[in-house]
Amino acid sequence: MIAVELHSRTTFGVDPDRVNMPQSLVTAVRRRVAGRYPLDAFGLDAQLSDLMAPLLRGVIKVSVAGDEHIPSRGPAVLVMNRGFGVFEPAALTVAVMNACGRRARVVGAPGVWGVGAALRRIGAIAASVADVTSALNEGHLVVVPLAPTWLSATAGSPPLELLQACMGVPVHPVSVRAAGPLNTALNGWRIAVGPAIEADPAIAPGDPLGAAELTESIRNAVDNLL
Amino acid sequence: MRVLITGMGGELGTRVAQILEASAEVGDIAGCDFVPPRRRLRRAEFRRIDPRHREKLRDFVLEFAPTHVAHFGVYEPASRLTPAQAAQRTELTSMVALSAAARAGALEYVVVRSGLEIYGRRSNTASVPDESVPPAPRTPYGTSLLKVEAAVAGIARRHEIPVGAMRYAPVVGSHVPSPIGRLLRLPVVPVPAFADPPFSLVHPEDACAAMVESLFAKVSGPVNVVGEGAASPWQAVRLGGRLPFAMLPPMWSVASQAVEFMGAAIAPHVIELLRHGRTASGAHARTVLPKLSLRSTQTVLQELYEWAEVVPMSTVRREVA
């Protein structure tokens, strides 16, 4: 059963669920040398992530429609489309940061040595049912990307097992499109967030058939936003 | 409520006995272990029994006929015993004491000490496992914990009573004999050269509070008892002002022998923690043990390092003179 209330906590004055003002470089270095920085169970290094936030905001420009739909607290899921799969999650992360100051926990940290650990440090989590369930139980805002569609501007296949783990929390469809000419990101990204998809209350959490219906509704909702 | 505490001689067993002594709801308290309790107990009865003396242990438990059992007779390798001794004593205590408690006829509830080692290596399929993740231990201690949980599940089936398993993150405190705590307090600490995985800890007081609360609430099934947040080996070493010694994978076997010579033996489950991390989701504990408030992993570490260094008596005498 998914806990509805956010389990909020801070370590060394840093809230792992919220993007904080980055510390000065001197303070940050001093704290890192002394080991006084927070880590969460998934490997998120909130201090490092906060230091990188201004850089991300500077490089990735986003315009967001429907940002009022992004929950400002508690567990929730944003299901997004992706083309090649690298830049869209980063754009949505910036959009979430700008909209409500929360950290988006993007699903899909690979098991590849070095890369996976590095992505986990900035908030990614593994694409596994156990980790998605745990992240939602801890009250995080989880981003689940659909399968990559490469150059086609449609929604990809939804990950059925992962979305089955998301039943019981608000699930929002999100479309992410490049705003530049010829579908490039020269002018940034256009992001549209839809309202939470109403699941049939008769469906029990974890019901495979119910999950299949939910995933289809999500895919259609993302397609409509696109 | 007649409570039997196996492993009462350990830090956690003794502390649980003290907390239960203060409760008016608890009637008789009895415990056994192969070492005496760490603190003074006022009304709990302690019997020093080596679990290898099966008959003695069985008769003691049968005579006491407990209604509740807090099973702390689960010994961590390299804590106070060698890995082989720890496995043997854990198995004997679990089998003999628990089956005798069940045969005595009054048993209503059993809660056992378990650990996150039961989940095995932290992987991309379950890096933060909750209680629904199937156990897949890869170390002798993890296997030992799985056997204890299996034994107690058998008792639950046969006698139709609720049983709980507290899956503790490594219990680290200033007074608790813990291999990871001892290792982190060394002046030079071996850490993985190309990895820095997160691990979580739990404070001994919180571990005891969880056990006591589960005894009163009769919590059924496994419960992860994990402090908030995490730390990593490199970070923990820096936090304690220690010197990190970067290790390549083949060097760990040599390091374990060297470190044992320095006074802090490393068991395989400790190497697994340092190389692959060890965390879990504590959300279920917040639901079933609502009164429990756990200290964060960082707080546990800070307390470990704030503990005063051991000063030889000769030095103290010289300073006083």
Chai-1 contact restraints between the chains, C-beta under 6 A:
chainA,res_idxA,chainB,res_idxB,connection_type,confidence,min_distance_angstrom,max_distance_angstrom,comment,restraint_id
A,A3,B,A283,contact,1.0,0.0,6.0,A-B,restraint_1
A,R9,B,E228,contact,1.0,0.0,6.0,A-B,restraint_2
A,T11,B,G229,contact,1.0,0.0,6.0,A-B,restraint_3
A,T11,B,S296,contact,1.0,0.0,6.0,A-B,restraint_4
A,T11,B,Q298,contact,1.0,0.0,6.0,A-B,restraint_5
A,G35,B,Q235,contact,1.0,0.0,6.0,A-B,restraint_6
A,G35,B,R238,contact,1.0,0.0,6.0,A-B,restraint_7
A,G35,B,L239,contact,1.0,0.0,6.0,A-B,restraint_8
A,P38,B,G229,contact,1.0,0.0,6.0,A-B,restraint_9
A,L39,B,P198,contact,1.0,0.0,6.0,A-B,restraint_10
A,L39,B,A230,contact,1.0,0.0,6.0,A-B,restraint_11
A,L39,B,S232,contact,1.0,0.0,6.0,A-B,restraint_12
A,D40,B,G229,contact,1.0,0.0,6.0,A-B,restraint_13
A,D40,B,A230,contact,1.0,0.0,6.0,A-B,restraint_14
A,A41,B,V128,contact,1.0,0.0,6.0,A-B,restraint_15
A,A41,B,S200,contact,1.0,0.0,6.0,A-B,restraint_16
A,A41,B,A230,contact,1.0,0.0,6.0,A-B,restraint_17
A,A41,B,T279,contact,1.0,0.0,6.0,A-B,restraint_18
A,F42,B,V128,contact,1.0,0.0,6.0,A-B,restraint_19
A,G43,B,P198,contact,1.0,0.0,6.0,A-B,restraint_20
A,G111,B,N124,contact,1.0,0.0,6.0,A-B,restraint_21
A,A126,B,N124,contact,1.0,0.0,6.0,A-B,restraint_22
A,A126,B,S127,contact,1.0,0.0,6.0,A-B,restraint_23
A,S128,B,T125,contact,1.0,0.0,6.0,A-B,restraint_24
A,A130,B,A126,contact,1.0,0.0,6.0,A-B,restraint_25
A,A130,B,P129,contact,1.0,0.0,6.0,A-B,restraint_26
A,A130,B,V133,contact,1.0,0.0,6.0,A-B,restraint_27
A,D131,B,S127,contact,1.0,0.0,6.0,A-B,restraint_28
A,D131,B,V128,contact,1.0,0.0,6.0,A-B,restraint_29
A,T133,B,D130,contact,1.0,0.0,6.0,A-B,restraint_30
A,S134,B,V128,contact,1.0,0.0,6.0,A-B,restraint_31
A,S134,B,D130,contact,1.0,0.0,6.0,A-B,restraint_32
A,S134,B,S281,contact,1.0,0.0,6.0,A-B,restraint_33
A,N137,B,S281,contact,1.0,0.0,6.0,A-B,restraint_34
A,N137,B,A283,contact,1.0,0.0,6.0,A-B,restraint_35
